Amino acid sequence: MEQLIRLYEQWAGGKPATIEKVKGAGSNRIYYRLTDEAHHSVIGVVGTSREENHAFICLAKHFGQRQLPVPEILAASDDEMRYLQTDLGHVSLFDAIQGGREAGGRYNLKEVDLLRRTIRELPNIQIRGARGLDFSQCYLTANSFTNHLILQPPQRQIGFCEEISRTTRRIKKCK
């Protein structure tokens, strides 16, 4: 944590006024919201895998150059174990559609709109994001996906696949 605060100080020119731990999703990285006196915040990230952090940093920089909607990497430690990225807000897409998941896939209109806009953006991310991408940087990201999904207990894999199928069916019904 001390090293993350030092990275913030180097980038911002001063200490953060507040530090709040932020819920993570799907990785071993730990996230913190670092806020200055003027209430401007960034997300500080502490990772456990230099290779995974390196892949994320490289992909985020590449996608940013392609003007894709991803957090901007603002600063990274020399060993890439800590970095700062733009703060995209307090609510993730996963959280924003929680009500529909809890209702057995019965999403309200706002949730359906969020899902539609997200799904419409995916081909754009794949096509524009692939242009000029050094795919050797993607290996660990794919490996992380394998570790977090494929190597999970079968009941968790099935639940994930069922959730994707239910969501797809619900979105198709709302056309």
C-alpha positions in Angstrom: 0.0 0.0 0.0 2.8 2.4 0.8 4.3 1.9 -2.7 0.9 2.6 -4.2 0.6 5.8 -2.3 4.2 6.8 -3.4 3.1 6.2 -7.0 0.1 8.4 -6.5 2.2 11.1 -4.9 4.6 11.0 -7.9 1.7 11.3 -10.3 -0.5 13.8 -8.5 2.2 15.8 -6.6 0.6 15.1 -3.2 -1.0 12.6 -0.9 -4.5 11.4 -1.5 -7.1 12.9 0.9 -9.0 9.6 1.1 -8.3 6.0 0.2 -11.2 3.6 -0.1 -10.9 -0.1 -1.0 -13.0 -1.0 -4.0 -14.6 -4.3 -4.7 -12.7 -6.3 -7.3 -14.2 -8.6 -9.9 -12.5 -11.6 -11.6 -8.9 -11.1 -10.7 -6.5 -11.2 -7.8 -5.8 -7.5 -8.2 -6.8 -5.2 -5.3 -8.4 -1.9 -6.1 -8.5 1.4 -4.2 -10.2 4.7 -5.0 -7.7 7.5 -4.2 -9.3 10.9 -4.0 -7.7 14.3 -3.7 -8.9 17.4 -1.7 -10.9 18.6 -4.8 -12.8 15.2 -4.9 -11.1 14.0 -8.1 -10.5 10.3 -7.9 -8.4 7.6 -9.6 -8.2 3.9 -9.1 -5.0 2.5 -7.6 -4.4 -1.1 -8.4 -2.1 -3.6 -6.7 -1.5 -6.8 -8.5 -0.1 -10.2 -7.5 1.2 -11.1 -11.0 3.6 -8.9 -12.9 2.7 -10.7 -16.1 -1.0 -10.2 -15.7 -0.5 -6.5 -14.8 1.8 -6.0 -17.8 -0.8 -7.6 -20.1 -3.6 -5.3 -18.7 -1.4 -2.2 -19.0 -0.4 -3.0 -22.5 -4.0 -3.8 -23.6 -5.4 -0.7 -21.9 -2.8 1.6 -23.6 -3.5 -0.1 -27.0 -7.3 0.2 -26.7 -7.0 3.8 -25.5 -5.0 4.6 -28.6 -7.8 3.1 -30.6 -10.2 5.4 -28.7 -12.1 2.4 -27.2 -14.0 2.8 -23.9 -11.4 1.5 -21.4 -9.8 3.1 -18.3 -6.7 5.1 -19.1 -3.4 4.0 -17.4 -2.2 7.2 -15.7 1.0 5.8 -14.1 2.6 2.5 -13.4 5.4 1.4 -11.1 8.7 0.3 -12.7 7.9 -3.3 -11.8 4.3 -2.9 -13.0 3.0 -4.4 -9.7 1.0 -1.2 -9.0 -0.7 1.3 -11.4 -3.2 4.1 -11.5 -6.1 4.2 -13.9 -9.0 6.6 -14.5 -12.0 6.1 -12.2 -15.0 5.1 -14.3 -17.4 5.5 -11.4 -18.9 3.6 -8.5 -21.3 1.3 -10.5 -20.0 -1.6 -12.7 -22.2 -3.1 -15.5 -22.3 -6.3 -13.3 -23.8 -4.3 -10.5 -26.1 -2.2 -12.7 -27.9 -5.4 -13.9 -28.0 -7.1 -10.6 -31.7 -6.7 -10.3 -32.4 -8.7 -13.5 -30.0 -11.4 -12.5 -31.7 -11.8 -9.1 -35.1 -11.8 -10.8 -34.1 -14.9 -12.8 -33.1 -13.0 -16.0 -36.2 -10.7 -16.0 -34.3 -7.4 -16.8 -36.1 -4.0 -16.6 -35.9 -1.6 -19.5 -32.9 0.3 -18.2 -30.9 -3.0 -17.7 -31.9 -4.2 -21.2 -30.7 -0.9 -22.6 -27.4 -1.2 -20.8 -26.9 -4.8 -22.0 -27.9 -3.9 -25.6 -25.4 -1.0 -25.7 -22.7 -3.2 -24.3 -23.3 -6.0 -26.7 -23.4 -3.5 -29.7 -20.0 -2.2 -28.6 -18.3 -5.6 -28.5 -17.7 -6.0 -32.3 -16.3 -2.5 -32.4 -13.9 -3.4 -29.6 -12.9 -6.6 -31.3 -12.4 -5.1 -34.8 -10.8 -1.8 -33.8 -9.0 -3.3 -30.8 -7.4 -6.0 -33.0 -5.8 -3.5 -35.4 -2.1 -3.3 -34.6 -2.5 -5.3 -31.4 0.5 -7.3 -30.3 -1.3 -10.5 -29.5 1.6 -11.9 -27.6 0.5 -9.5 -24.8 -2.9 -11.3 -24.6 -1.7 -14.7 -23.5 -2.0 -14.1 -19.8 -5.3 -12.5 -20.1 -6.6 -15.6 -21.9 -4.8 -17.7 -19.3 -6.5 -15.8 -16.5 -9.9 -16.4 -18.2 -9.0 -20.1 -18.2 -8.0 -20.1 -14.6 -11.1 -18.2 -13.5 -13.7 -20.0 -15.5 -12.5 -23.3 -17.1 -10.6 -24.5 -14.1 -13.4 -23.7 -11.7 -15.6 -26.5 -10.3 -18.1 -27.8 -12.9 -21.1 -26.4 -11.1 -19.7 -22.9 -11.3 -18.9 -23.4 -15.1 -22.4 -24.6 -15.7 -23.9 -21.7 -13.8 -21.9 -19.2 -15.8 -22.9 -20.7 -19.1 -26.5 -20.9 -18.1 -26.4 -17.2 -17.1 -25.0 -16.3 -20.5 -27.8 -18.3 -22.2 -30.6 -16.8 -20.1 -29.3 -13.3 -20.7 -29.1 -13.8 -24.5 -32.6 -15.2 -24.6 -34.0 -12.3 -22.6 -32.3 -9.7 -24.8 -33.6 -11.4 -28.0 -37.1 -11.3 -26.6 -36.9 -7.5 -26.0 -36.2 -6.7 -29.7 
